[in-house]
Amino acid sequence: MNKNNVYRNQKIEGRSFFGIIKNGNYFLSNLSVYEDGIVSAWFKSDIYQFEKELKRKWVVSYIENNEELNIHGI
C-alpha cells in the first residue's frame, strides 16, 4: 500500500446542455460546464483549452447544409 496517496473530495456545481461536436462528422453530445472552469465535451479541459476548441470549430452551434447529425443511443 502506497502511503503517499492523497485524495480530495468536493462537490462542484455545473450545468449540462446539448452541443455539437465536429469530429469529421457532426455528433450531438452532452456538454458540461463546471463552476471551477472545467468543461466536459467528450474529454475534460479547462475553459482556455475549450476556447481553443471553439476557435478551431471542433465544438459548433450548427451543422453545414446537407450534413448529417449523428445521435448515439436513441
C-alpha positions as a printed NumPy array, in Angstrom:
array([[  0.   ,   0.   ,   0.   ],
       [  1.381,   3.39 ,  -1.014],
       [  1.113,   5.836,   1.888],
       [  1.854,   8.824,  -0.37 ],
       [ -1.618,   8.806,  -1.958],
       [ -3.794,  11.813,  -1.185],
       [ -7.433,  12.427,  -2.035],
       [ -9.7  ,  15.421,  -2.03 ],
       [-13.455,  15.198,  -2.498],
       [-15.628,  18.208,  -3.089],
       [-18.934,  18.999,  -4.745],
       [-18.532,  21.199,  -7.815],
       [-21.702,  22.599,  -9.372],
       [-22.186,  22.786, -13.105],
       [-24.659,  22.827, -15.963],
       [-25.187,  20.307, -18.734],
       [-26.645,  21.039, -22.163],
       [-26.591,  19.701, -25.707],
       [-23.888,  20.755, -28.114],
       [-22.476,  19.639, -31.438],
       [-19.023,  18.103, -31.784],
       [-17.48 ,  18.194, -35.249],
       [-15.06 ,  15.283, -35.317],
       [-15.047,  14.67 , -39.05 ],
       [-18.834,  14.186, -38.801],
       [-21.286,  16.037, -36.588],
       [-22.328,  14.459, -33.277],
       [-24.952,  15.617, -30.792],
       [-23.358,  15.411, -27.367],
       [-23.886,  16.441, -23.764],
       [-21.575,  19.271, -22.778],
       [-20.986,  20.147, -19.14 ],
       [-19.526,  23.333, -17.709],
       [-18.47 ,  23.444, -14.061],
       [-18.017,  26.398, -11.726],
       [-14.273,  25.745, -11.473],
       [-13.826,  26.318, -15.248],
       [-13.674,  22.678, -16.319],
       [-15.603,  21.835, -19.486],
       [-16.523,  18.29 , -20.451],
       [-17.11 ,  17.863, -24.186],
       [-16.005,  14.279, -24.993],
       [-12.979,  14.997, -22.788],
       [-12.323,  17.328, -19.882],
       [-10.435,  20.561, -20.434],
       [-10.142,  23.915, -18.781],
       [-12.027,  26.919, -20.104],
       [ -8.951,  28.182, -22.008],
       [ -8.486,  24.908, -23.881],
       [-12.227,  24.833, -24.603],
       [-11.951,  28.321, -26.107],
       [ -9.296,  26.94 , -28.48 ],
       [-11.659,  24.079, -29.419],
       [-14.329,  26.655, -30.268],
       [-11.905,  28.636, -32.425],
       [-10.859,  25.551, -34.388],
       [-14.58 ,  24.663, -34.753],
       [-14.387,  21.306, -33.01 ],
       [-17.423,  22.398, -30.994],
       [-20.042,  24.181, -33.112],
       [-23.567,  25.549, -32.741],
       [-24.86 ,  24.449, -36.153],
       [-24.251,  21.921, -38.912],
       [-23.431,  22.757, -42.524],
       [-26.093,  22.339, -45.226],
       [-26.829,  18.759, -46.256],
       [-24.705,  17.284, -43.446],
       [-25.955,  14.593, -41.07 ],
       [-26.164,  14.927, -37.316],
       [-25.267,  11.659, -35.576],
       [-27.134,  10.889, -32.368],
       [-25.988,   7.817, -30.428],
       [-28.098,   5.85 , -28.009],
       [-31.544,   6.625, -29.412]])
